[in-house]
Amino acid sequence: MVVTDMLATKDSLDDITFVRIVPQKDVRALAAAINSELSEVDELLFFDRSRLVYRFGWDSIAERYSNTLKDMQNS
């Protein structure tokens, strides 16, 4: 996976091993990362993909959103 270094992507994806973070508006870095991504096979891909699904899947997002609303209600 190739993403740019926006704050949201850096904060949420920085610890995932197969994510390649490139500078925004750097076409050469983006092209190099995509080429590298397409030419390599990451053995940890399935483990990291499951972490992404767990972190960003509907159930996980819904639970965190519900907890946030409950916290706001209790404040």
N, C-alpha and C positions, 0 to 999 in steps of 0.2 A: 504494500500500500504506500502510495506517495502522497504527501500532503504539504501544504505550505506552512510556514512558521507563524501563523496567526496565533494569538494568545489562546483562543479556545482549543485549537488543535494541539498546541504544545501542552496545555494543562491536562487535557483528557487522554492524549495518546502517547505522551513522551515515554512512558514506561513499557510500551508494547514493543517487543524486539523487532518485529518485521515491518514496522512503520518507518519510512524514510521521510524525514522532515527537511524541506529545502526552503531557502529564503524566498520570500514573495518577490514576484516580478523578475526572477532570475531564470531566464529561459534556458540557459546552458545547464544550470544545476538541475532544473526540472527534467530536461532531456536526458541528462546523464543518469539521474535517479530512475527514470522510467526504463531506460535501456538496461541498467543494472538489474532492476526488478524483473524484467522479462527474461534475462539470461541466467538468473539464479533460482535455485530451488531451496527454500528454507525448510529445514527439518522441523523447526518449531512452529511452523505455520498453523497446524491444526490446534496446538495448545493455545497459541495466541489468538486464533480466530474464536475459540470458545470463550476466552476472556473478553473479547470484544462483544460477542453475543450476550454474555452475562451482563456486562456493564451497560450496553446500549440497547438491549432487547426490550420489547414492550413491557414485559412483567417487571423488569428492573426499573425502568423509567417510571412506570405507574406507581410502583411502591415508593420510590424516592419523592415523587410529586405529592403523593398522599401524605407521606411523613412531613414534608415541608408545609403543606396546608394545615395539618394537625398542629405542628409547632407554632404556626402563625396564629391559629385559633386559641392556643393555650397561652400566648403571650399577652 
